[in-house]
Amino acid sequence: MTSQTLSLSIDQPLSLLLKSEALVSNSSLCDIRVAPGVAADVGHIDSAGEVNDYAVDKLDEALQGVEVIVIPAGVPRKPDTNASIVRDLAAAIAQNAPKAHILVISNPVRFTVPIVARILEKAGTYDPTRLFGITTLDVVRASRFLSGIAGTDPAQTPVTVVGGHSGVTIVPLLSQSSAGAAVEQGSEAWKALVHRIQYGCDEAVQAKDGVGSATLSMTYAAAKFTNLLLRALKGEAGIVTPTFVKSPLFAAQGIEFFSIASNGVAKIHDLGNITTQEQELDNAALPELKKNIEKGFAFVQ
Ligand SMILES: NC(=O)c1ccc[n+]([C@@H]2O[C@H](COP(=O)([O-])OP(=O)(O)OC[C@H]3O[C@@H](n4cnc5c(N)ncnc54)[C@H](O)[C@@H]3O)[C@@H](O)[C@H]2O)c1
């Protein structure tokens, strides 16, 4: 068996989860190679939603009437390839689904989301309240890792995680949750927890030993974020979750995007009360974020 056959992409399990999502009435799967097989497979699931597949040269057709677009297309650890892919997808979206909500998974989101924004802007269809980088995996990991220490149920241990979506750009605001506040800020336990949240991806990569990344947990996180967005779009009140969006928070420092708690599609929150240690984490995140966002804009130029 080759390593290729062992590696599991995000797109296939995500297609399955979204097919079983009650709020999805219709899925259009578009991929350069596997869409027909995946559609035939997940299309047998006993949920009401319809599934259609499209070859990549039928992308324009696939986008007709679509309200929410999730983009897991890409190649792991190939930012420039991913940049080209999202650039081309964004151009097609601007033409065929200008009102759609766009959820970007293709990494690094702090590079790919600004690219999508600029392409939409050029096409005159950019609405910042409809473009999101999915950072939910950081939130999921933070809840899981913190609950492991606190002895709580992860589902009842929410942690707001802001910033970017990799390494030092991930800023968990542990002080804002009761279980997190119990971990003394700046202590060795706090440092270890923050480090684990920031670099959790490496645990999966190392354990998979060269045949994949954190694709299953990412798939779960993407489905979770999509569900929250769909519920918010349906009018459910009180849905607040971190996501990488255009934010005024650090705009004065030239940082146009920041992962921050966002209330569905309506309101971008601020950081709230944070500790000195969390402020230091934030300070470390900002230069990295700025660099990548500028790189994204330069790519489109
Ligand atoms: N945000 C996260 O936490 C996280 C975690 C893991 C992976 N990722 C990112 O998600 C992306 C996908 O990762 P993966 O492990 O599933 O990769 P993969 O290579 O296993 O699968 C990528 C899929 O995208 C498809 N594809 C490639 N180019 C395309 C195009 N132009 N149009 C349509 N489909 C196209 C491929 O056919 C394949 O099915 C990568 O960018 C990766 O870095 C993000």
The ligand as a Gaussian input file, in Angstrom:
#p B3LYP/6-31G(d) Opt

LIG

0 1
 N       -7.315000      24.776000       8.115000
 C       -6.763000      23.659000       8.630000
 O       -6.628000      23.497000       9.832000
 C       -6.320000      22.587000       7.700000
 C       -5.986000      21.318000       8.147000
 C       -5.571000      20.386000       7.221000
 C       -5.477000      20.795000       5.892000
 N       -5.800000      22.067000       5.517000
 C       -5.714000      22.544000       4.130000
 O       -6.825000      22.044000       3.405000
 C       -6.446000      21.849000       2.058000
 C       -6.747000      20.426000       1.640000
 O       -6.017000      19.518000       2.441000
 P       -6.169000      17.948000       2.198000
 O       -5.310000      17.291000       3.206000
 O       -7.599000      17.591000       2.097000
 O       -5.486000      17.861000       0.749000
 P       -5.641000      16.691000      -0.351000
 O       -4.548000      16.912000      -1.343000
 O       -5.764000      15.361000       0.311000
 O       -7.053000      17.011000      -1.031000
 C       -7.248000      18.198000      -1.729000
 C       -8.417000      18.045000      -2.657000
 O       -8.519000      19.255000      -3.413000
 C       -8.748000      18.894000      -4.757000
 N       -8.335000      19.980000      -5.623000
 C       -7.062000      20.378000      -5.888000
 N       -7.107000      21.436000      -6.749000
 C       -8.408000      21.714000      -6.985000
 C       -9.095000      22.675000      -7.779000
 N       -8.427000      23.574000      -8.504000
 N      -10.450000      22.660000      -7.784000
 C      -11.128000      21.750000      -7.067000
 N      -10.533000      20.806000      -6.306000
 C       -9.196000      20.785000      -6.272000
 C       -7.969000      17.612000      -4.970000
 O       -8.429000      16.885000      -6.078000
 C       -8.247000      16.875000      -3.651000
 O       -9.443000      16.153000      -3.748000
 C       -4.949000      22.212000       1.982000
 O       -4.841000      23.548000       1.599000
 C       -4.471000      22.057000       3.405000
 O       -3.361000      22.842000       3.703000
 C       -6.249000      22.943000       6.382000

